[in-house]
């Protein structure tokens, strides 16, 4: 008779995600994961597979949780202000959060160049952000918040790249003039 799992899978996955986010994939050992998750080695293997499979599940969880900005862009009555808020929110984050950066960006730099599956996951996440920006820009155009001459697809791609760059810059120099200047110049693209 199989043993019943004696731990909360979602809570354990959340803790694994936090470890990977803080240390990266390569620097995270199985012992780090087991300690943080509060489970034994066999439970990890039985539930999640190996370290890479656990990482993929943790990355999927992170990507699913990273929808707040997309939701704001989709539901705000003033799309231009929602776009502004996405960028300004990064500036207002506590330093510890800014320094921690984005798990998706860390993963892009560490694993995407050598792991096509991870690269596809990251690209899909970036595409969702781009689509959210594009939909908001289209609504902003309809509402007269941005000029009708704007190429909303190209602008959405630019905003996606600018957000990635902002996150990287904020990791190295939180609350600095660089971050504030990046936001100011990025938002000028909407005028």
VMD Tcl script that draws the C-alpha trace (Angstrom):
set ca {
  {0.00 0.00 0.00}
  {1.54 3.37 -1.02}
  {2.33 5.87 1.72}
  {0.28 9.02 1.93}
  {2.24 12.22 1.38}
  {2.77 13.94 4.69}
  {3.49 17.42 3.37}
  {1.75 20.21 1.50}
  {2.98 20.00 -2.10}
  {2.16 23.64 -2.89}
  {3.90 24.95 0.23}
  {6.96 22.81 -0.50}
  {7.05 24.01 -4.11}
  {6.76 27.63 -2.93}
  {9.74 27.14 -0.61}
  {11.75 25.52 -3.41}
  {10.92 28.45 -5.69}
  {12.20 30.85 -3.04}
  {15.50 28.94 -2.76}
  {16.02 28.85 -6.53}
  {15.12 32.54 -6.74}
  {17.65 33.45 -4.07}
  {20.53 31.22 -5.16}
  {19.96 30.34 -8.81}
  {19.73 26.87 -10.27}
  {23.38 25.82 -10.28}
  {24.18 27.12 -6.79}
  {21.17 25.41 -5.22}
  {22.00 21.98 -3.85}
  {19.58 19.16 -3.17}
  {20.36 19.60 0.53}
  {19.34 23.30 0.27}
  {16.06 22.24 -1.28}
  {15.33 19.41 1.14}
  {16.03 21.64 4.13}
  {13.86 24.50 2.85}
  {11.04 22.23 1.73}
  {11.09 20.20 4.93}
  {10.89 16.89 3.09}
  {13.08 13.86 2.54}
  {14.98 13.01 -0.62}
  {12.62 10.20 -1.62}
  {9.59 12.47 -1.19}
  {11.21 15.03 -3.47}
  {11.89 12.41 -6.14}
  {8.46 10.78 -5.80}
  {6.59 14.10 -5.96}
  {8.66 16.35 -8.19}
  {11.20 14.15 -9.96}
  {14.78 15.36 -10.06}
  {16.22 18.81 -9.33}
  {15.62 20.04 -12.87}
  {11.99 18.91 -12.86}
  {11.51 20.64 -9.51}
  {13.07 23.79 -10.94}
  {10.74 23.71 -13.95}
  {7.74 23.34 -11.62}
  {9.03 26.22 -9.46}
  {9.58 28.40 -12.54}
  {6.06 27.60 -13.79}
  {4.72 28.58 -10.37}
  {6.66 31.86 -10.47}
  {5.39 32.66 -13.95}
  {1.81 31.94 -12.89}
  {2.18 34.24 -9.88}
  {3.70 37.04 -11.97}
  {0.38 38.14 -13.40}
  {-0.34 41.19 -11.23}
  {1.07 43.66 -13.76}
  {-0.81 41.95 -16.60}
  {-4.04 42.09 -14.59}
  {-3.52 45.79 -13.87}
  {-2.96 46.47 -17.56}
  {-6.09 44.57 -18.52}
  {-8.48 46.05 -15.98}
  {-7.43 49.65 -15.48}
  {-9.89 52.23 -16.84}
  {-6.88 54.32 -17.91}
  {-4.42 52.04 -19.72}
  {-1.71 54.69 -20.05}
  {-1.73 55.20 -16.29}
  {-1.63 51.43 -15.76}
  {1.50 51.19 -17.93}
  {3.03 54.05 -15.94}
  {2.14 52.22 -12.71}
  {3.85 48.99 -13.84}
  {7.13 50.86 -14.21}
  {6.80 53.13 -11.20}
  {5.95 50.16 -8.98}
  {9.46 48.82 -9.59}
  {10.93 52.15 -8.43}
  {8.85 52.04 -5.21}
  {9.72 48.47 -4.25}
  {11.78 48.00 -1.09}
  {15.51 47.68 -1.75}
  {15.57 44.02 -0.75}
  {12.93 43.22 -3.36}
  {14.70 45.24 -6.04}
  {18.03 43.53 -5.27}
  {16.38 40.12 -5.43}
  {15.37 40.78 -9.01}
  {13.20 38.57 -11.14}
  {13.46 34.77 -11.19}
  {12.53 34.78 -14.88}
  {15.38 37.14 -15.76}
  {17.86 35.24 -13.59}
  {16.79 32.05 -15.33}
  {17.11 33.66 -18.76}
  {20.71 34.56 -18.05}
  {21.67 31.33 -16.31}
  {19.85 28.60 -18.24}
  {18.08 29.80 -21.40}
  {21.24 29.89 -23.55}
  {21.83 26.16 -22.99}
  {18.36 24.77 -22.24}
  {15.81 25.05 -25.06}
  {12.90 23.97 -22.85}
  {13.65 26.67 -20.29}
  {14.16 29.19 -23.12}
  {10.67 28.36 -24.45}
  {9.13 28.81 -21.00}
  {10.82 32.19 -20.57}
  {9.86 33.30 -24.09}
  {6.23 32.34 -23.43}
  {6.24 34.42 -20.25}
  {7.72 37.41 -22.05}
  {5.15 37.01 -24.81}
  {2.34 37.23 -22.24}
  {3.79 40.48 -20.89}
  {4.12 41.83 -24.44}
  {0.51 40.86 -25.21}
  {-0.70 42.61 -22.06}
  {1.18 45.77 -23.00}
  {-0.16 45.54 -26.55}
  {-3.77 45.20 -25.42}
  {-3.35 48.14 -23.03}
  {-1.76 50.25 -25.77}
  {-4.58 49.44 -28.17}
  {-7.11 50.52 -25.54}
  {-5.05 53.64 -24.84}
  {-5.13 54.46 -28.55}
  {-8.91 53.98 -28.69}
  {-9.34 56.24 -25.66}
  {-7.09 58.93 -27.13}
  {-4.47 58.50 -24.39}
  {-1.68 57.92 -26.90}
  {-1.32 59.15 -30.48}
  {-3.09 57.05 -33.12}
  {0.14 56.98 -35.10}
  {1.88 54.78 -32.50}
  {2.90 51.29 -33.64}
  {1.43 49.49 -30.64}
  {3.07 46.14 -31.41}
  {6.56 47.65 -31.61}
  {5.87 49.80 -28.55}
  {4.67 46.75 -26.59}
  {7.91 44.95 -27.47}
  {9.92 48.01 -26.42}
  {8.07 48.24 -23.09}
  {8.67 44.55 -22.42}
  {12.40 44.95 -23.04}
  {12.49 48.15 -21.00}
  {10.83 46.38 -18.07}
  {13.42 43.60 -18.22}
  {16.22 46.16 -18.36}
  {14.71 48.10 -15.48}
  {14.57 44.96 -13.34}
  {18.23 44.22 -14.10}
  {19.31 47.79 -13.34}
  {17.30 47.83 -10.10}
  {19.03 44.63 -8.99}
  {22.42 46.32 -9.20}
  {21.44 49.84 -8.10}
  {18.08 50.01 -6.35}
  {16.46 53.40 -5.93}
  {19.25 55.03 -7.89}
  {19.07 57.78 -10.45}
  {19.62 55.18 -13.17}
  {16.36 53.42 -12.33}
  {14.38 56.67 -12.11}
  {15.85 57.93 -15.39}
  {15.05 54.65 -17.15}
  {11.42 54.90 -16.09}
  {11.14 58.56 -17.10}
  {12.62 58.00 -20.57}
  {10.65 54.78 -21.12}
  {7.36 56.50 -20.32}
  {8.17 59.31 -22.76}
  {7.72 56.72 -25.51}
  {3.98 56.85 -24.77}
  {3.71 60.55 -25.69}
}
mol new
graphics top color blue
foreach p $ca { graphics top sphere $p radius 0.5 }
foreach p [lrange $ca 0 end-1] q [lrange $ca 1 end] { graphics top cylinder $p $q radius 0.2 }
display resetview
